[in-house]
Amino acid sequence: MWGILIALLSGALMSVQGVFNTELTKQTSLWVSTGWVQISAFLICVLAWLFTGRQEVSALARVDHKYLLLGGVIGAFITVTVIQSMSSLGPAKAAMLIVVAQLAVAYVIELLGLFGVEKVSFEWRRLFGMAVAIVGIIIFKWEK
């Protein structure tokens, strides 16, 4: 249950953040707003680190698969693409497409067992669920 609540909160926060970032970009620029988002997130993480367990930062050097260190780089591009999609599609349409893309890519990662994730077997019901989500987007986007 806790995981479901956290996931719902995460989705809600992503939508609000996307709107904030898009509006900030209108008043500044794409790279200024993206930079601010990344710098402010870094500062919050440093503060949280200072007030919690304070694990070794040097542990990053011991990460087995160095590609795992690219999360921040990917995060910068996520910020940019969310801003651009919300600006051109609006928050609701953009969020729906983003969620379907997340779902599809996450399922492929699980199917192939990529990046150390436990491999799962293919299930038609999951593919059907994604198809239903895509039909939902078409219905939502449908204009008279």
Secondary structure, DSSP 8 states (H G I E B T S, - for coil): -HHHHHHHHHHHHHHHHHHHHHHHHHHS-HHHHHHHHHHHHHHHHHHHHHHTT---GGGGGG-SSGGGGGHHHHHHHHHHHHHHHHHHH-HHHHHHHHHHHHHHHHHHHHHHTGGG-------HHHHHHHHHHHHHHHHHH---
